[in-house]
Amino acid sequence: MGSRVLSSTKLIDLCQPVLDKLALESSELARLSVLEDGNLIWVAKAQGSQSNIRYEPVDGQIAPLHATAMGKAWLSSMPEEQALRLITERGLHARMEGPNVIHSIEKLRADLAEARRSGFGIVDEEAEPGVSAIAVVVREKGLPEGAVVGCLSIGGPTHRLRRERLLSFAPPLRDAANNLGKMWVGRRDAGSIGSTGRS
């Protein structure tokens, strides 16, 4: 779905150098998702890890919103009532294998409140065991008031990405998301629900 739109605008070609730079700077996986029909779909990535142990997810899948950094970043960009309504409609029972996956609206509400304060979503072994990530939204034209058109994340093995290191990625993520937003060629997802990997 997202790939169909991106291929028509050659947006992936424009975005890839930004992802490559972010991956090189972080030495981890940089990943991009786009909004399509109210879903976040992973469409591009760049691997920066030189280790034999690395995170290598498949693109083209829909991100589970309550269990990924991207999902939390997007949900936190909405009014709380709207975000919780979306999650209530979809449920918290999708099969996630991480030991820390959220099972209650109360915990999700707390995580989203923190994401609103900090400006990023973060996960620690939620969608998948052994994987942690941090993500920010990408806003159209890079403007603070721009519509959210996607999300950008850095993720990798939890044993390398303890919270302090994850937090160090926030500034370069924001810079990269701003650059990606400026590249967005007026795409606006008419089917998006919000002001709108597993990572």
C-alpha positions as CSV (number, residue, x, y, z in Angstrom):
1,M,0.0,0.0,0.0
2,G,2.5,2.6,1.1
3,S,5.0,1.3,-1.5
4,R,2.5,2.0,-4.2
5,V,2.3,5.7,-3.3
6,L,6.0,6.0,-2.7
7,S,7.0,4.4,-6.0
8,S,4.8,6.8,-7.9
9,T,6.5,9.8,-6.3
10,K,10.0,8.3,-6.2
11,L,10.0,9.3,-2.5
12,I,12.1,6.3,-1.4
13,D,14.9,7.3,-3.7
14,L,14.8,10.8,-2.1
15,C,14.6,9.4,1.5
16,Q,17.2,6.7,1.3
17,P,20.3,9.0,1.7
18,V,18.8,10.4,4.9
19,L,18.2,6.8,6.2
20,D,21.7,5.8,5.2
21,K,23.2,8.7,7.0
22,L,21.2,8.0,10.2
23,A,22.1,4.4,10.1
24,L,25.8,5.2,9.7
25,E,25.7,7.7,12.6
26,S,23.9,5.4,14.9
27,S,25.4,2.1,13.8
28,E,22.0,0.6,14.0
29,L,18.9,0.1,11.8
30,A,17.1,3.2,10.6
31,R,13.6,2.6,9.4
32,L,10.8,4.6,7.7
33,S,7.1,4.0,7.7
34,V,4.3,5.9,5.9
35,L,0.7,6.4,6.7
36,E,-1.8,4.6,4.5
37,D,-5.5,4.1,5.3
38,G,-4.9,4.7,9.0
39,N,-2.0,2.3,9.2
40,L,1.8,2.7,9.5
41,I,3.5,0.6,6.8
42,W,7.2,0.0,6.9
43,V,8.6,0.9,3.5
44,A,12.4,1.6,3.7
45,K,15.4,1.0,5.9
46,A,19.2,1.3,6.2
47,Q,21.4,-1.0,8.2
48,G,24.3,0.7,10.1
49,S,25.3,-2.2,12.3
50,Q,28.6,-3.9,11.5
51,S,28.0,-6.6,14.2
52,N,27.1,-10.2,13.5
53,I,24.1,-9.6,15.7
54,R,21.8,-7.1,14.0
55,Y,18.1,-6.4,13.6
56,E,16.9,-7.2,10.1
57,P,13.1,-6.8,9.8
58,V,11.0,-7.1,6.6
59,D,9.4,-4.1,5.0
60,G,5.9,-3.9,3.7
61,Q,4.2,-4.9,7.0
62,I,1.8,-3.0,9.1
63,A,3.3,-1.7,12.4
64,P,1.4,-2.8,15.6
65,L,0.6,0.6,17.1
66,H,0.7,-0.1,20.8
67,A,3.9,-2.2,20.7
68,T,6.2,-0.3,18.5
69,A,8.1,3.0,18.9
70,M,6.7,4.3,15.6
71,G,3.1,3.4,16.7
72,K,3.6,5.2,20.0
73,A,5.1,8.2,18.3
74,W,2.1,8.5,15.9
75,L,-0.5,7.9,18.7
76,S,1.1,10.5,20.8
77,S,0.7,13.1,18.0
78,M,-3.1,12.7,18.4
79,P,-5.4,14.0,21.1
80,E,-5.5,11.2,23.8
81,E,-9.2,10.5,23.3
82,Q,-8.6,9.9,19.6
83,A,-5.5,7.7,20.1
84,L,-7.3,5.5,22.7
85,R,-10.4,5.2,20.5
86,L,-8.2,3.9,17.7
87,I,-6.5,1.4,20.0
88,T,-9.8,0.3,21.6
89,E,-11.1,-0.4,18.1
90,R,-8.1,-2.5,17.2
91,G,-7.5,-4.0,20.6
92,L,-4.4,-4.8,22.6
93,H,-4.5,-8.5,21.8
94,A,-2.6,-8.8,18.6
95,R,0.0,-11.5,19.0
96,M,3.2,-9.8,20.2
97,E,6.1,-11.8,21.6
98,G,8.0,-9.3,23.6
99,P,8.0,-9.8,27.4
100,N,7.2,-6.1,28.0
101,V,4.3,-5.7,25.6
102,I,1.5,-3.5,26.9
103,H,-1.7,-5.3,28.0
104,S,-3.7,-2.4,29.5
105,I,-5.0,0.9,28.4
106,E,-3.7,2.5,31.6
107,K,-0.1,1.6,30.8
108,L,-0.5,2.7,27.2
109,R,-2.0,6.0,28.4
110,A,1.1,6.6,30.6
111,D,3.5,5.7,27.7
112,L,1.7,8.1,25.4
113,A,1.8,10.9,27.9
114,E,5.5,10.4,28.2
115,A,5.9,10.4,24.4
116,R,4.0,13.7,24.2
117,R,6.3,15.2,26.7
118,S,9.5,13.9,25.1
119,G,8.5,14.1,21.5
120,F,9.4,10.5,20.7
121,G,8.1,6.9,21.2
122,I,10.2,4.3,22.8
123,V,9.9,0.5,23.2
124,D,11.9,-2.1,25.1
125,E,11.2,-5.7,24.1
126,E,7.5,-5.1,23.3
127,A,6.6,-6.3,19.8
128,E,9.6,-8.6,19.8
129,P,11.9,-10.1,22.4
130,G,15.4,-8.6,22.3
131,V,14.6,-5.5,20.3
132,S,14.4,-1.9,21.4
133,A,13.7,1.2,19.4
134,I,13.0,5.0,19.5
135,A,10.9,6.8,16.9
136,V,9.6,10.3,15.9
137,V,6.9,11.4,13.5
138,V,7.7,12.9,10.1
139,R,5.6,16.0,9.4
140,E,4.7,17.2,5.9
141,K,7.2,19.9,4.7
142,G,9.0,19.6,8.0
143,L,6.6,22.1,9.6
144,P,5.6,21.8,13.3
145,E,2.0,22.1,12.3
146,G,2.4,19.9,9.2
147,A,0.3,16.7,8.9
148,V,2.0,13.6,10.1
149,V,2.9,11.5,7.0
150,G,5.0,8.8,8.5
151,C,7.5,7.9,11.2
152,L,11.2,7.4,11.5
153,S,13.0,5.0,13.9
154,I,16.3,3.7,15.1
155,G,16.2,0.1,16.5
156,G,18.3,-2.8,17.3
157,P,19.2,-5.5,19.8
158,T,18.3,-4.6,23.3
159,H,21.6,-5.6,24.7
160,R,23.2,-2.7,22.7
161,L,20.3,-0.3,23.0
162,R,19.9,0.5,26.7
163,R,17.8,3.5,27.5
164,E,20.6,6.0,27.7
165,R,21.9,5.1,24.2
166,L,18.4,5.1,22.8
167,L,17.8,8.6,24.2
168,S,21.1,9.8,22.5
169,F,19.5,9.1,19.2
170,A,16.6,11.5,19.7
171,P,18.4,14.7,18.3
172,P,19.6,13.1,15.1
173,L,16.2,11.4,14.6
174,R,14.5,14.7,14.9
175,D,16.9,16.3,12.4
176,A,16.5,13.5,9.9
177,A,12.7,13.5,10.3
178,N,12.7,17.3,9.6
179,N,14.7,16.7,6.5
180,L,12.4,13.9,5.3
181,G,9.4,16.1,5.9
182,K,10.8,18.8,3.6
183,M,11.2,16.2,0.9
184,W,7.6,15.1,1.1
185,V,6.0,16.2,-2.1
186,G,2.7,17.3,-0.8
187,R,1.5,13.7,0.0
188,R,-1.4,13.7,2.4
189,D,-3.1,10.5,3.5
190,A,-6.8,11.1,3.0
191,G,-7.6,8.0,5.0
192,S,-5.5,8.8,8.0
193,I,-7.1,8.9,11.4
194,G,-4.8,11.0,13.4
195,S,-2.8,14.2,12.7
196,T,-1.3,12.0,10.8
197,G,8.2,-2.2,12.2
198,R,8.6,-3.8,14.5
199,S,10.5,-0.8,15.7
